[in-house]
Amino acid sequence: MEEHKIARLGKQLLYTGLGDLPQEELRKNIKDAVKEGKPDFTMELQKKYGNDEVTAKPYLRKHKEDFYFNSYEVAVKKENGEMIRMKIQVKNPDPVFIKNEQKPEWINSTVTLKEAYNMACGRAVNNNFVKVDNDDELKNQKYNAWQVLDFKNPNEDGTYPIKKIYGFDMKAELDQYPFKELQNEQYAKEFVDSLYRGNLQSATYEHPDGTAEKMFVKANPAFKTLDLYDANMNPISLNMKKQQSAGKDLQQSESQVAEVPDDEKKAKNTASKKNDDGGEPSDDDEGPKKKNKVRKSGPKV
């Protein structure tokens, strides 16, 4: 197998997050497979993310005279001993042709090793995909989806399948949170990209009173929301968006009350006095009020 083709395989492994596999080991495995007439071979890479151990096994299969990197298997051993396994298909980039653009956009939707680990931790990964038109590639269509592991429906071999979730606009959801990182364009891009890759992202939440709180954020496309955790990784159940909105509304109300002119206050006080003395009825006075029926509380249906 020619050297430039081995180098191409090395780059493909690198872009998938398996670049720590030695190039010499790859070259030796190809040479041995050709000599022994093997149709395929595998390699092994071990990494650690925090206290979790990750083992990745890329599978390289022969087609005609060359070997191709078609898939890899990931096994994540959690700190508590739980083992999570999945199989990742390696895809070649597909072209999408954009109107008025001379060159197509090439999209590679292969899940990287770090993204696979993030899914094993129960987080979601965002990717662009291509709906390929086999008759006319000019009609290829790009679409977006989130990917998660389906822990409820494992495969017969014990691996967990990957399923797609559609319709979650994370950027629109982020706009409702006062994260300090979103105030800077460069930091905001890195912040968003990190969440798209399925990372647990640190963030600084700015409260209405000016105080700041460190927390962690992850995307939750299944419920079209963001999950928040405090510095000790305890879930934050408080609806912080409503808290922030309520704080702003309160500040606006106090500001409006403070800006009421004195003559307007006097007019309101005079109107109120007339109503108390049996004078002209106010707009809210509907005459004799009907007695409200008291509804007993009971179970909600």
Stockholm file with secondary structure:
# STOCKHOLM 1.0

chainA/1-301         MEEHKIARLGKQLLYTGLGDLPQEELRKNIKDAVKEGKPDFTMELQKKYGNDEVTAKPYLRKHKEDFYFNSYEVAVKKENGEMIRMKIQVKNPDPVFIKNEQKPEWINSTVTLKEAYNMACGRAVNNNFVKVDNDDELKNQKYNAWQVLDFKNPNEDGTYPIKKIYGFDMKAELDQYPFKELQNEQYAKEFVDSLYRGNLQSATYEHPDGTAEKMFVKANPAFKTLDLYDANMNPISLNMKKQQSAGKDLQQSESQVAEVPDDEKKAKNTASKKNDDGGEPSDDDEGPKKKNKVRKSGPKV
#=GR chainA/1-301 SS CCHHHHHHHHHHHIIIIITTSCHHHHHHHHHHHHHHTCSEEECCEEEEETTEEEEEEEEEEEETTEEEEEEEEEEEECTTSCEEEEEEECCCCEEECCTTCSSCEEECCCCCHHHHHHHHTTCCEEEEEEECCSSCGGGCEEEEEEEEECTTSCCTTSCCCEEEECCCCHHHHHTTSCBGGGGSHHHHHHHHHHHHTTCCEEEEEECTTSCEEEEEEEEEGGGTEEEEECTTSCBCCSCHHHHHHHHHHHHHHHHHHHTCCHHHHHHHHHHHHHHHTTCSCCTTCCSSCCCCCCCCCCCCC
#=GC SS_cons         CCHHHHHHHHHHHIIIIITTSCHHHHHHHHHHHHHHTCSEEECCEEEEETTEEEEEEEEEEEETTEEEEEEEEEEEECTTSCEEEEEEECCCCEEECCTTCSSCEEECCCCCHHHHHHHHTTCCEEEEEEECCSSCGGGCEEEEEEEEECTTSCCTTSCCCEEEECCCCHHHHHTTSCBGGGGSHHHHHHHHHHHHTTCCEEEEEECTTSCEEEEEEEEEGGGTEEEEECTTSCBCCSCHHHHHHHHHHHHHHHHHHHTCCHHHHHHHHHHHHHHHTTCSCCTTCCSSCCCCCCCCCCCCC
//
